[in-house]
Amino acid sequence: MKQLLLSAVVLLFGASLAFAQAPGGIIGVYSDQGAGSCELEDFAGFGVTDYYVVHTHVRCTGSQFMVTSGHLGTPLPDKPVFPVTVGTSATGVSIGYGACYGVPRHILTISFFCEGLTPYGTTMQVVGHPTATPPGLLATDCAGNLVEATGLTSYINRPCNSPVAVEESTWGKVKALFSE
């Protein structure tokens, strides 16, 4: 039984590593242009806060995606970094970078008028473009091929690596999950 459980954990860990290394890199929303932190803040008080969409881990010439958000601030118009930007982050955007840039590469700025009302742990997630052809979270590699990218989930007012609340349990309850 222990070997079966260990095998399942190893397979899940290996699959998560493979998923994190999509050929199109990772596209995420960060608090800075260099992809240093995916902890986003909705400051107490009133004001405009910028969030940065950054493409990391692989050099590419373009991307298509959408950003879903539970942010309670008022969304403001996106601020494109590149002139060939079609659509919006909230409904689906396609961006041509114009060259094969190194990483991390800031590709779009999303702004909200904040009032400090967004709850702890609210997410902003990069997902596939819903209406593009072909649909999905895609990037164009430096050879001109469409490749799948990975979207990052960022958290508002919560560190990205902080533990989430879990339900209390006992060893007996855990064992019962794996009994036959």
HELIX and SHEET records of a PDB file:
HELIX    1   1 LYS A    2  ALA A   20  1                                  19    
HELIX    2   2 TRP A  171  LEU A  177  1                                   7    
SHEET    1   A 5 THR A  74  PRO A  75  0                                        
SHEET    2   A 5 ARG A 105  CYS A 114 -1                                        
SHEET    3   A 5 GLY A  47  THR A  56 -1                                        
SHEET    4   A 5 ILE A  26  TYR A  30 -1                                        
SHEET    5   A 5 THR A 150  GLY A 151  1                                        
SHEET    1   B 6 GLU A  39  LEU A  40  0                                        
SHEET    2   B 6 THR A 153  ILE A 156  1                                        
SHEET    3   B 6 THR A 122  VAL A 127 -1                                        
SHEET    4   B 6 CYS A  60  SER A  69 -1                                        
SHEET    5   B 6 GLY A  92  TYR A 101 -1                                        
SHEET    6   B 6 VAL A  84  THR A  88 -1                                        
SHEET    1   C 6 GLU A  39  LEU A  40  0                                        
SHEET    2   C 6 THR A 153  ILE A 156  1                                        
SHEET    3   C 6 THR A 122  VAL A 127 -1                                        
SHEET    4   C 6 CYS A  60  SER A  69 -1                                        
SHEET    5   C 6 LEU A 138  ASP A 141 -1                                        
SHEET    6   C 6 LEU A 146  GLU A 148 -1                                        
SHEET    1   D 3 THR A  74  PRO A  75  0                                        
SHEET    2   D 3 ARG A 105  CYS A 114 -1                                        
SHEET    3   D 3 LYS A  79  PRO A  80 -1                                        
END                                                                             
